Amino acid sequence: MTKTDSERIAKRLARTGLCSRREGERWISEGRVMLDGKVLKSPAVTVDVHSAIKVDGKLIPEPAEPRLWRYHKPAGLLTTHHDPQKRPTVFTSLPSQLPRIISIGRLDINSEGLLLLTNNGDLARHLELPKTGLVRRYRARVFGTVDVSRLETLRTGININGIKYGPIFATLDHQLRSNAWLSLTLREGKNREVRRVLSYLELGVNRLIRVGYGPFQLGKLAPKALAEISPQRIQKLVGSP
């Protein structure tokens, strides 16, 4: 940001890595954010390099250069910073020397595989948005015998209990006696989308692995392992976040 640049305050908060834009807007509604000594009541405010911004009484840090990591999430970890039940989370499993980071999307507690992590909430938002067009790839093990013709109906999208799910390309990899392995490709990534859509097809998921997100692959990354993505790859993907 140059001396003449300005941006919405939620974006500025996100660029510091403290939160996502949505979280920043919620903090403002909760009265936790001050601008130039006054408590903000609305996120419809622009700030510049001269603005003094505090969260919970503390000045926010300067925006850091965006960083991005691949992480192999194992089943049994929550993708959250705070769990009232004190269950293990992705963030408590990470090395302590890392900066404050957030996830790009989520994987539920029983799902595993590739999770992208970043120190920049604005970058997270960019990579999550459906309009960015990043493909999510999964492998799913399901109970039962798969009807391939029903899988093909997912290609035009489906409506389940009033929720519209976009096109999903699902193929049968292996049919075993009581289980089958599927490969699925989708772009939206709604909450628990794969599990809900397959349940609608009467296929219960007993293992779900995300193997790809946009150009990034799980590959041979070991469970709980972390691998940083180069700044050059970030720049090539999103330009200047």
C-alpha positions in Angstrom: 0.0 0.0 0.0 1.4 3.4 -1.0 0.7 6.7 0.8 -2.2 7.4 -1.5 -3.8 4.0 -1.4 -6.8 3.1 0.7 -8.8 -0.1 1.3 -11.7 -1.4 3.3 -10.8 -2.1 6.9 -11.9 -5.7 6.8 -9.4 -6.2 3.9 -6.6 -4.5 5.9 -7.3 -6.8 8.9 -7.2 -9.8 6.6 -3.9 -8.8 5.1 -2.3 -8.8 8.5 -3.2 -12.5 8.9 -5.2 -11.9 12.1 -8.5 -13.1 10.5 -10.5 -13.5 7.3 -12.5 -10.6 5.9 -15.7 -12.1 7.3 -14.1 -12.6 10.7 -12.9 -9.0 10.6 -16.5 -7.8 9.9 -17.7 -9.8 12.8 -15.1 -8.3 15.1 -16.3 -4.9 14.1 -19.9 -5.7 14.8 -18.8 -7.0 18.3 -17.1 -3.7 19.0 -13.6 -5.1 19.2 -12.1 -2.8 16.5 -11.0 0.8 17.0 -10.0 3.2 14.3 -8.1 6.4 15.3 -9.3 6.0 18.9 -13.0 5.4 18.1 -14.8 2.1 18.3 -16.1 1.1 14.8 -19.7 0.2 14.3 -19.6 -0.6 10.6 -17.1 -2.2 8.3 -18.0 0.3 5.5 -14.9 2.3 6.3 -11.7 2.8 4.3 -8.3 3.1 5.9 -4.8 4.1 4.7 -1.2 3.9 5.9 -1.8 6.6 8.5 -4.8 4.9 10.1 -4.3 3.7 13.7 -6.2 0.4 14.0 -6.6 -1.6 17.2 -8.2 -5.0 17.9 -9.0 -5.7 21.6 -6.9 -2.6 22.5 -3.8 -3.7 20.7 -2.4 -2.1 17.5 -2.6 -4.5 14.6 0.7 -5.6 12.9 1.8 -4.4 9.5 0.6 -6.6 6.7 3.1 -9.4 6.0 4.1 -10.8 2.7 1.6 -13.5 1.8 2.8 -17.0 2.5 1.1 -20.3 1.6 1.6 -23.9 2.8 0.4 -27.4 1.9 -0.6 -29.4 4.9 -1.6 -33.1 5.1 -4.5 -33.1 7.5 -5.1 -36.5 9.2 -8.6 -37.6 10.3 -9.3 -36.6 13.9 -8.3 -33.0 13.8 -10.7 -30.1 13.6 -10.0 -27.2 11.2 -10.6 -24.4 13.8 -8.6 -22.2 16.1 -10.9 -22.6 19.0 -12.9 -25.7 20.1 -15.1 -25.4 23.3 -14.7 -29.2 23.7 -10.8 -28.9 23.7 -10.5 -31.5 20.9 -7.2 -31.5 18.9 -7.1 -29.1 16.0 -5.0 -28.5 12.9 -3.5 -25.4 14.4 -2.4 -27.0 17.7 -0.5 -29.6 15.6 1.6 -27.1 13.7 5.2 -26.0 14.6 5.1 -23.2 17.2 7.5 -20.9 15.2 4.9 -20.3 12.5 3.1 -17.0 12.2 -0.6 -16.8 12.9 -2.2 -18.7 10.0 -5.6 -19.6 8.8 -7.0 -22.3 6.5 -8.2 -21.9 3.0 -11.6 -23.7 3.3 -11.9 -26.5 5.7 -11.9 -30.3 6.0 -14.3 -31.8 8.6 -12.9 -33.8 11.5 -13.3 -37.2 9.7 -11.8 -36.0 6.4 -8.2 -36.0 5.5 -5.8 -34.9 2.9 -4.6 -31.6 1.4 -5.4 -28.4 3.4 -3.9 -25.1 2.2 -2.8 -22.7 5.0 -1.8 -19.0 4.8 -0.8 -16.0 6.9 -3.0 -13.8 4.7 -6.8 -13.6 5.0 -7.2 -11.8 1.7 -5.3 -14.5 -0.1 -7.5 -17.1 1.6 -10.6 -15.4 0.4 -9.3 -15.2 -3.2 -8.5 -18.9 -3.3 -11.8 -19.9 -1.7 -14.1 -18.0 -4.0 -16.0 -20.1 -6.5 -15.4 -17.4 -9.2 -11.6 -18.0 -8.9 -12.4 -21.4 -10.4 -10.0 -23.6 -8.5 -10.8 -27.3 -8.8 -11.0 -29.5 -5.7 -10.2 -33.1 -6.1 -11.2 -35.9 -3.8 -11.0 -39.7 -3.4 -13.9 -41.3 -1.4 -14.4 -44.8 -0.2 -18.1 -45.6 0.1 -20.3 -48.4 1.4 -22.3 -50.4 -1.1 -22.5 -51.0 -4.9 -22.2 -47.9 -7.0 -24.6 -47.2 -9.8 -22.5 -45.4 -12.4 -25.6 -43.9 -14.1 -26.5 -42.1 -10.9 -23.0 -40.7 -10.5 -23.4 -39.2 -14.0 -26.5 -37.2 -12.9 -24.2 -35.1 -10.7 -22.5 -33.5 -13.7 -25.3 -31.1 -14.2 -25.6 -30.1 -10.6 -28.2 -31.2 -8.0 -30.6 -29.7 -5.5 -30.8 -31.3 -2.1 -33.3 -29.9 0.5 -33.2 -26.6 -1.2 -29.4 -26.4 -1.5 -28.1 -26.1 -5.0 -24.8 -28.0 -5.6 -22.9 -27.3 -8.8 -21.5 -29.8 -11.2 -19.5 -32.7 -9.7 -17.6 -35.1 -11.9 -17.5 -38.5 -10.2 -16.0 -41.7 -11.5 -15.9 -45.2 -10.2 -12.3 -46.3 -9.6 -12.7 -49.7 -8.0 -15.8 -51.7 -6.9 -15.0 -54.1 -4.1 -17.4 -56.5 -2.3 -18.9 -54.1 0.2 -17.0 -50.9 -0.6 -16.0 -48.8 -3.6 -13.5 -46.1 -4.4 -14.6 -42.9 -6.2 -12.7 -39.9 -7.7 -14.6 -36.6 -7.5 -13.9 -33.2 -9.0 -15.8 -30.0 -8.0 -15.3 -26.3 -7.9 -17.7 -24.9 -5.2 -16.7 -26.8 -2.0 -19.8 -26.1 0.1 -19.8 -27.4 3.7 -19.6 -31.2 3.7 -20.6 -31.2 0.0 -19.1 -34.5 -1.0 -20.6 -36.4 2.0 -24.1 -34.9 1.5 -24.2 -35.5 -2.2 -23.1 -39.1 -1.9 -25.5 -39.7 1.0 -28.3 -38.4 -1.3 -27.2 -41.2 -3.7 -27.4 -43.7 -0.8 -23.7 -44.0 -0.6 -22.2 -43.7 2.9 -18.7 -42.3 3.0 -16.3 -44.1 5.3 -13.1 -42.3 4.1 -12.7 -39.0 2.3 -9.3 -37.7 1.1 -8.7 -34.3 -0.6 -5.9 -34.9 -3.1 -5.8 -31.6 -4.9 -6.8 -27.9 -4.6 -6.2 -25.9 -7.8 -2.6 -26.5 -9.0 -1.6 -27.9 -5.6 -1.4 -31.6 -4.9 -1.3 -33.7 -1.8 1.3 -36.0 -3.5 3.5 -37.9 -1.0 3.2 -35.3 1.8 3.1 -37.3 5.0 0.3 -36.9 7.6 0.8 -33.7 9.6 3.6 -32.6 7.3 3.9 -29.0 6.1 5.4 -27.8 2.9 5.7 -24.1 2.0 4.8 -23.0 -1.5 7.2 -20.6 -3.1 6.3 -16.9 -3.5 6.8 -17.3 -7.2 4.0 -19.8 -7.4 1.7 -17.6 -5.4 2.5 -14.7 -7.7 1.9 -16.8 -10.8 -1.5 -18.0 -9.4 -3.0 -14.8 -8.0 -0.8 -11.9 -9.1 -0.7 -9.3 -6.3 -3.2 -10.4 -3.7 
